[in-house]
Amino acid sequence: MLKVSNRVTSMELSPTLGMSQKSREMKAQGIDVINLSVGEPDFRTPDHIKKAAFKAIENNFSYYSPIPGFVALREAICTKLKRDNQLDYTPEQIVVSNGAKQSILNVMMSVIDKGDEVIIPSPYWVSYVEIVKLAQGVNVFVPAGIEQNFKITPEQLEAAITPKTKAFLFSSPNNPTGSVYSKEELKALAQVFEKYPDIIILSDEIYEHINYVGKHESLAQFDSIKDRVVIINGVSKGYAMTGWRIGYIAAPLWVAQACSKLQGQMTSGASSIAQMASVEAFNGDQSCTQEMKKAFKQRRENAFDLLKEIPSFEINKPDGAFYFFPDVSKLFGKSCNGQMINNPTDLSLYLLEKAKVATVTGEAFGEPNCLRLSYATSEEIMTEAISRIKNALDKLN
Ligand SMILES: Cc1ncc(COP(=O)(O)O)c(C=O)c1O
């Protein structure tokens, strides 16, 4: 029988991409939809980075690149890790891939065997779960609700560890919650990991530059565990380069070598042009990242002031990334013209239909009480979106 593999059949479609697709289709039909479901900066890639790509084309960077990435890029990443994070890595420890998403997949495929457990604090980024499943691992979720600002405690972490635990995967700043772990909080987690030397720690730092509470803190700063921390990062969010598809790992040598081996049979080296643009992103003027962060911060202030006026939303002020993640459970059980709201998926569909605002259900991120709203859009559009949401919510009773 001709059929799709069980592997792909059992996979969920990316709900964030699904929502963006739906709102694009509505837009194409002439419906004025505001899309707050997106997971990317609305800014343009900075000019100096674009120029580096033009130059790479002119200079015939048109051949296959080395599998783990050009040495120039891996050196630039090491320089960045030293400059921004005070971390020492050699180019051999860096593997560049087609976005941080592929980096996570590479690591999971390289370290997880069938039945190995991967601890993931919940809410989590949607793709983590499917990537672990692809690697035949078992997802073990550690729930952290709004009352603990969506951050797990060391006690929770320790309670989730079993003899089968192989890896831990989390992001700070976090998607979808915007929560940022402080240095002290990370240290407390590191102290737990010290007791379990066989656990590999994946620290997804893709939102490093969009952090409103101060310096970015990485779990790799703790020497006692650094030799089993894999930093995941890239240019997508901090440099407004989502479509360029460049991510990387900074990892123990054995993990880097395994990822490189895997990538050599799967995708080969990432786009040569995008890599040369990324060299400029890391080595060039860094003020663009600060300017974008400033704009996001301003948007956060405005939108937060408006959102906290919605009585049915319980909302934390996010410390990083560009998402709000309000608890909307007070709305469950309400309805409008027979349309019941029993969960955030119902609410998300209701808001799309009634308010023409696209959001993402918290269920996609493992949190059945919340809704994700991205504020990677102008203040004017955000203000209009919130006003539409308010009007639609007023119709529920
Ligand atoms: C937490 C998190 N990690 C990784 C990624 C993937 O980034 P990239 O575009 O580099 O694949 C995203 C993108 O939305 C994300 O939110």
The ligand as a Gaussian input file, in Angstrom:
#p B3LYP/6-31G(d) Opt

LIG

0 1
 C       12.553000      29.149000      21.017000
 C       12.898000      29.035000      19.570000
 N       13.963000      28.304000      19.233000
 C       14.338000      28.167000      17.958000
 C       13.635000      28.777000      16.939000
 C       14.071000      28.537000      15.517000
 O       14.857000      29.540000      15.009000
 P       15.419000      29.483000      13.537000
 O       14.629000      30.449000      12.729000
 O       16.853000      29.919000      13.650000
 O       15.298000      28.088000      13.032000
 C       12.514000      29.549000      17.245000
 C       11.715000      30.177000      16.174000
 O       10.585000      30.546000      16.319000
 C       12.142000      29.684000      18.594000
 O       11.094000      30.418000      18.949000

